Amino acid sequence: MVILSAVIASVVSEIGLGSEPAFKVPDYDFRSPSELPLYLLLGVLCGLVSLALSRCTSFMLSAVNHLHRTVGIPRAAFPALGSLATGTIALAYPEILYWGFENVDILLESRPFVQGLSADVLLQLVGVKIVATSLCRASGLVGGYYAPSLFIGAATGMAYGKFINIAVAQPNPTLQLSILEVASPQAYGLVGMAATLAGVCQVPLTAVLLLFELTQDYRIVLPLLGAVGLSSWVTSGQKRRKGDKGTAKLNEGNRRPTQEPEMSPSETSEHSSGYVLTEKAPYENNLCEVESSLCIDDSSYETEVFKNKVLVSEAMRTRYVTVLMSTLLTEAVSLMLAEKQSCAMVVDDNNILIGLLTLADIADFSKIMKSENRITKGLLVSELCSLDGKGCQVPWIAKPSMDLLSVQIIMDSHGVNQVPVVSEHIEDHNRQPVGILDRECISVTFRALATRESLR
């Protein structure tokens, strides 16, 4: 079905728009196998550039969330501020703006009568484009990483190729290496595009096929495979380490605010909502999620069958912490520590659920109080829950009779890791807590079921 839909889309677009490619492929060459190590080095460089984009985006998103929480700048103002900042940067570097793929053509020097940019200007464009892309992403402006990846990769490859030519291929080269024949900078620019795309979005095969279809030349495949593979390897190792740390933090009840409009990404939930967000790490760990067509769901059919068979009542924790509005925050933390729980359900005198309190909520509230030079000792749960009218909110609850798959889908859509489970049998007390459900419960329950089935 993927092939069929792709072919139909290609035929329809060719009828309506013609067969002209998105950007012009420049003339390039591949001189000799002795040049292969230079392409491998380019792959490592593109991997590092991809990591720089990931880190910069993460930093910008954290900065925006910090400004929103501490300074009080409304989120609706950030797109305007981001546009103003990006436009100001573009006054000095207009190439960073999106002109279709014309700016990529300029970088690759594939258009006639266009003077090429120097290597130092290309390096400046790499840094500025990374900052501008991260700034747009953090401020909530529309955009992905596909076109920026191609731009950044083209600039990186062209700058690298020009430095190599200066060092080796000039009449009076810096390095006297007569056995080394070096290709034109355009060849490095094309390989840099694919390597950066693979590093940012973790799609090495897509990047290889994309460039191969554009060039229609098998000679470039060998250096292309090497560069793309190394770039993807450099970024995948870093993202895997981040993912391990993120999982550990989530189990402790920490949450990371995100800004992806869709679920994700990274989809957002307010930091003060009292919920633990899933580590989608749109912006921290997995930038390919912004290009949803490049990401797949690797859950198996067997997994879905197990989840459909299991009810919330079988997976939820029946030992949980409840606190009153009049409970001291220090006492609430002690109760969580005693039960080894990262959250507590806030109830009234009739044991009716009011809200959800997490360790991260308390830590954030403590920082705010200290920044205002207020005494933190003796603070009550009610003071935290009344903060901005948003603290301890419970936007969604589960019932014991719900199936686990439905609950997990809702948890994903809300971007939460924990939900209270309330009674469904007492009409007047339909918000009476009976348990807590988190992702660890779901994971352990599924693994236990799978193990039991294997023993049979």
C-alpha positions in Angstrom: 0.0 0.0 0.0 2.9 2.4 0.7 4.4 1.7 -2.8 1.0 2.0 -4.5 0.1 5.3 -2.8 3.6 6.7 -3.5 3.4 5.8 -7.2 -0.1 7.3 -7.6 1.1 10.5 -5.8 4.1 10.7 -8.0 2.1 10.3 -11.2 -0.5 12.9 -10.2 2.1 15.5 -9.2 4.0 14.9 -12.4 0.9 15.5 -14.4 0.1 18.7 -12.6 3.6 20.1 -11.8 5.8 18.4 -14.4 8.8 16.2 -13.8 11.2 19.0 -12.6 12.9 17.9 -9.3 12.5 20.0 -6.1 16.1 21.2 -6.5 18.7 21.0 -9.2 21.4 18.3 -8.8 24.8 19.9 -9.6 27.5 18.4 -11.7 29.7 16.3 -9.4 32.3 13.5 -9.7 33.8 10.7 -7.6 37.4 10.5 -8.5 38.9 7.4 -6.7 38.4 5.0 -3.9 41.3 6.6 -2.1 38.9 9.5 -1.4 36.6 7.3 0.6 38.1 8.2 4.0 37.3 11.9 3.4 33.6 11.0 3.0 33.7 8.9 6.2 35.1 11.9 8.0 32.3 14.0 6.5 29.8 11.5 7.9 31.2 12.0 11.4 31.1 15.8 11.0 27.4 15.6 9.8 26.6 13.5 12.8 28.1 16.1 15.2 26.2 18.8 13.4 22.9 16.8 13.8 23.7 16.5 17.5 24.2 20.2 17.7 20.8 20.8 16.2 19.2 18.4 18.7 21.0 20.0 21.7 20.2 23.5 20.5 16.5 22.7 20.1 16.4 21.2 23.6 18.1 24.2 25.1 15.7 26.6 23.3 12.7 24.7 24.4 13.9 24.6 28.0 14.5 28.4 27.8 11.0 29.1 26.5 9.4 27.0 29.2 11.6 28.7 31.9 10.5 32.2 30.6 6.9 31.1 30.7 7.1 29.7 34.2 9.3 32.3 35.9 8.8 35.5 34.0 5.1 34.8 33.1 5.3 35.5 29.4 2.2 34.0 27.8 2.7 31.2 25.4 0.7 33.0 22.8 3.4 35.7 22.7 6.3 33.3 21.8 5.4 32.8 18.1 5.5 36.6 17.6 8.8 36.9 19.5 10.3 33.9 17.6 9.2 35.5 14.3 10.8 38.8 15.3 14.1 37.2 16.3 14.2 35.0 13.2 13.5 38.0 10.9 16.2 40.0 12.6 18.7 37.2 12.0 17.6 37.0 8.4 18.5 40.6 7.8 22.2 39.5 8.1 21.7 36.0 6.7 18.7 36.0 4.3 19.7 32.5 3.0 18.4 30.9 6.2 14.8 31.7 5.2 12.8 29.0 3.3 12.5 29.8 -0.4 11.4 26.4 -1.5 14.7 24.7 -2.3 16.2 27.7 -4.1 18.5 28.4 -1.2 19.8 24.8 -1.4 20.4 25.3 -5.1 22.5 28.4 -4.2 24.5 26.4 -1.7 25.2 23.6 -4.2 26.0 26.2 -6.9 23.7 24.3 -9.2 22.1 27.4 -10.8 23.8 29.2 -13.6 25.1 32.7 -13.1 25.1 32.3 -9.3 28.3 33.1 -7.5 29.2 30.5 -4.9 29.6 31.2 -1.2 32.9 31.0 0.5 33.7 28.2 3.0 33.7 30.6 6.0 30.3 32.0 5.0 28.9 28.4 4.6 30.1 27.6 8.1 28.4 30.7 9.4 25.2 29.6 7.7 25.4 26.2 9.4 25.5 27.7 12.8 22.9 30.4 12.1 20.5 28.0 10.5 20.8 25.7 13.6 20.0 28.5 15.9 17.1 29.8 13.7 15.5 26.4 13.3 15.7 25.7 17.1 14.3 29.2 17.8 11.4 28.6 15.5 10.7 25.2 16.9 10.8 26.4 20.5 8.6 29.4 19.9 5.9 27.3 18.4 6.2 28.4 14.7 5.2 25.9 12.1 8.0 23.8 10.6 9.8 20.5 10.6 13.3 19.3 10.2 13.3 17.9 6.7 14.1 21.0 4.7 16.4 22.5 7.4 18.3 19.2 7.5 19.0 19.4 3.7 20.0 23.0 4.0 22.4 22.4 6.9 23.8 19.3 5.3 24.4 21.0 2.0 26.2 23.9 3.7 28.3 21.5 5.8 29.3 19.4 2.8 30.1 22.3 0.6 32.2 24.0 3.2 34.0 20.7 3.9 34.6 20.1 0.2 36.0 23.6 -0.3 38.4 23.2 2.6 39.5 19.8 1.2 40.1 21.3 -2.2 42.1 24.2 -0.7 44.2 21.7 1.3 44.8 19.1 -1.4 43.6 20.0 -4.9 44.9 23.6 -5.5 48.0 24.3 -7.7 49.9 24.9 -4.4 48.1 22.7 -1.9 48.6 22.9 1.8 49.1 19.1 1.9 51.2 17.5 -0.8 49.2 14.3 -1.4 49.7 13.4 -5.0 48.0 10.0 -4.7 44.7 11.6 -3.5 42.3 12.8 -6.1 39.6 15.0 -4.7 36.1 15.5 -6.1 34.4 18.8 -6.5 32.7 20.4 -3.4 29.3 19.6 -5.0 29.8 15.9 -4.4 30.5 16.5 -0.7 27.5 18.8 -0.6 25.2 16.1 -1.9 26.6 13.5 0.5 26.4 16.0 3.4 22.6 16.5 2.7 21.9 12.8 3.0 24.2 12.3 6.0 22.6 15.2 8.0 19.1 14.1 7.1 20.0 10.6 8.4 21.5 12.0 11.6 18.7 14.3 12.5 15.7 12.1 11.6 17.4 8.7 12.1 16.4 7.5 8.6 19.6 6.2 6.9 17.9 4.1 4.2 15.5 7.0 3.3 18.5 9.3 3.0 20.4 6.9 0.8 17.5 6.2 -1.5 16.6 9.9 -1.7 20.1 10.9 -2.9 20.4 7.9 -5.2 17.1 8.8 -6.9 18.2 12.4 -7.3 21.6 11.6 -8.8 20.8 8.4 -10.7 24.5 7.5 -10.4 25.7 4.4 -8.6 29.2 5.7 -8.3 28.3 7.9 -5.3 26.6 5.1 -3.4 29.7 3.7 -1.7 30.8 7.0 -0.1 27.2 7.8 0.5 26.6 4.6 2.5 29.7 5.2 4.6 28.9 8.8 5.4 25.2 8.2 6.1 25.9 5.2 8.3 28.5 7.0 10.4 26.3 10.1 10.8 23.3 7.9 11.9 25.6 5.9 14.3 27.0 9.0 15.9 23.5 10.4 16.7 21.9 7.1 17.6 24.4 6.4 20.3 23.8 9.8 21.9 20.0 9.4 21.7 20.1 6.0 23.2 22.0 7.3 26.2 19.5 10.1 26.6 16.6 7.7 26.4 18.0 5.5 29.2 18.4 8.6 31.4 14.9 9.8 30.5 13.3 6.5 31.4 15.0 6.5 34.8 13.8 10.0 35.5 10.2 9.2 34.5 10.2 6.3 36.9 11.1 8.8 39.6 8.1 11.0 38.7 9.9 13.7 37.0 8.3 15.3 34.0 9.6 17.2 31.0 7.4 19.9 29.5 7.2 19.7 25.7 5.9 21.8 22.9 4.8 19.6 20.1 1.3 20.6 19.1 0.2 17.2 18.2 0.8 14.7 20.8 3.5 14.6 21.0 6.1 16.4 20.8 6.6 16.8 21.2 3.2 17.4 22.2 2.4 19.2 25.2 0.8 19.3 28.5 1.2 22.2 30.9 4.0 21.9 33.3 1.8 22.6 36.2 -0.8 20.1 35.4 0.6 17.6 37.9 1.1 14.9 35.4 4.2 13.1 34.2 4.8 13.6 30.5 5.9 10.9 28.3 9.5 11.2 27.2 8.7 11.6 23.6 11.6 13.9 23.5 10.4 15.5 20.4 12.8 18.0 20.8 15.3 16.2 23.0 15.8 12.7 21.9 13.9 11.9 18.7 13.7 14.7 16.2 12.3 12.4 13.5 8.9 12.5 15.2 8.3 15.9 13.6 8.2 14.1 10.3 5.6 11.5 11.3 5.9 9.7 8.0 9.4 8.7 8.9 8.5 7.1 12.2 6.8 3.7 12.6 5.1 1.9 15.4 7.0 -1.3 16.2 4.3 -2.8 18.5 3.4 -6.3 17.5 -0.1 -7.7 16.9 0.5 -10.1 19.8 1.2 -7.1 22.1 -2.1 -5.5 21.2 -4.0 -8.7 21.7 -2.6 -9.0 25.3 -3.5 -5.3 26.0 -7.0 -5.7 24.8 -7.5 -8.7 27.2 -6.3 -6.9 30.3 -8.5 -4.6 32.4 -7.3 -1.6 34.4 -8.3 -3.5 37.6 -5.7 -6.1 36.9 -2.8 -3.7 36.2 -3.4 -0.8 38.7 -1.6 -0.3 41.9 -3.9 -0.8 44.9 -1.4 0.7 47.3 -1.3 4.4 46.9 -0.9 7.7 48.8 -3.7 10.0 49.6 -3.4 13.4 51.2 -5.8 16.2 52.3 -5.6 19.8 51.4 -4.5 20.5 54.9 -1.6 18.1 54.8 1.9 19.6 55.1 4.0 19.2 52.0 6.8 17.7 54.0 4.4 15.1 55.3 3.1 14.3 51.8 6.7 13.7 50.7 7.3 11.4 53.7 4.2 9.4 52.8 5.4 9.1 49.2 8.8 7.9 50.4 7.3 5.3 52.7 5.2 3.8 49.8 7.9 4.4 47.2 5.4 6.4 45.1 6.2 9.4 43.0 2.7 10.9 43.4 -0.2 11.2 45.8 -3.9 11.7 45.2 -5.4 14.7 46.9 -8.8 13.9 48.4 -11.4 15.7 50.6 -12.8 14.7 53.9 -15.1 12.2 52.2 -12.3 10.6 50.3 -13.4 12.1 47.0 -10.6 12.7 44.5 -9.7 16.4 44.0 -6.3 16.3 42.3 -3.0 14.6 41.8 0.2 15.8 43.4 3.7 14.7 42.2 7.2 15.0 43.6 8.0 17.2 40.6 5.2 19.5 41.5 6.5 19.9 45.0 10.1 20.5 43.9 9.0 23.2 41.4 6.8 24.9 44.0 9.7 24.9 46.5 11.9 26.6 43.9 9.3 29.2 43.3 8.9 29.9 47.0 12.7 30.2 47.5 13.0 32.5 44.5 10.5 34.8 46.2 12.4 34.5 49.5 9.4 32.9 51.2 9.7 30.3 53.9 9.1 26.8 52.6 8.7 25.1 56.0 5.1 24.6 57.0 3.6 24.9 53.4 0.3 23.0 52.9 -0.9 21.0 49.9 -3.7 23.6 49.4 -1.1 26.3 48.8 0.5 24.4 46.0 -2.8 23.3 44.5 -4.1 26.9 44.4 -1.1 28.2 42.6 -2.3 29.9 39.4 -5.5 27.8 39.7 -3.7 25.0 37.8 -2.0 23.0 40.4 -3.0 19.4 41.1 -5.5 19.3 38.2 -6.7 15.9 37.0 -7.8 16.3 33.4 -8.6 12.6 33.1 -9.4 9.5 35.2 -9.7 5.8 34.6 -12.2 3.2 35.7 -11.3 -0.4 36.7 -13.4 -1.9 34.0 -11.6 -0.1 31.1 -9.3 -2.2 29.0 -5.6 -1.4 29.2 -5.2 -0.6 25.5 -7.9 2.1 25.6 -6.3 3.6 28.7 -2.8 3.7 27.2 -4.1 5.4 24.0 -5.7 8.1 26.2 -2.6 8.4 28.2 -0.6 8.9 25.1 -3.0 11.5 23.7 -2.9 13.5 27.0 0.8 13.1 27.3 0.7 11.7 30.9 2.3 8.8 32.6 0.0 8.4 35.6 -3.8 8.4 36.0 -5.9 7.9 39.1 -8.4 5.0 39.0 -11.7 5.8 40.6 -14.7 3.6 41.7 -17.5 3.1 39.3 -19.9 1.2 41.6 -20.9 3.9 44.0 -23.1 6.4 42.3 -22.6 9.2 44.8 -18.9 8.7 45.0 -17.9 8.1 41.4 -14.6 9.9 42.1 -13.5 7.8 45.0 -10.0 6.6 44.3 -9.4 2.8 44.3 -5.9 2.7 42.7 -3.3 4.4 40.5 -2.2 3.3 37.1 1.2 4.2 35.5 3.3 3.0 32.6 5.4 0.8 34.8 2.2 -1.1 35.9 1.3 -1.5 32.2 4.8 -2.8 31.3 5.0 -5.2 34.2 1.5 -6.6 33.6 2.2 -7.2 29.9 5.5 -8.9 30.6 4.0 -11.1 33.2 1.2 -12.1 30.8 3.7 -12.8 28.0 5.8 -14.9 30.3 2.8 -16.9 31.5 1.8 -17.6 27.9 5.3 -18.8 27.1 5.2 -21.2 30.1 2.0 -22.7 28.7 
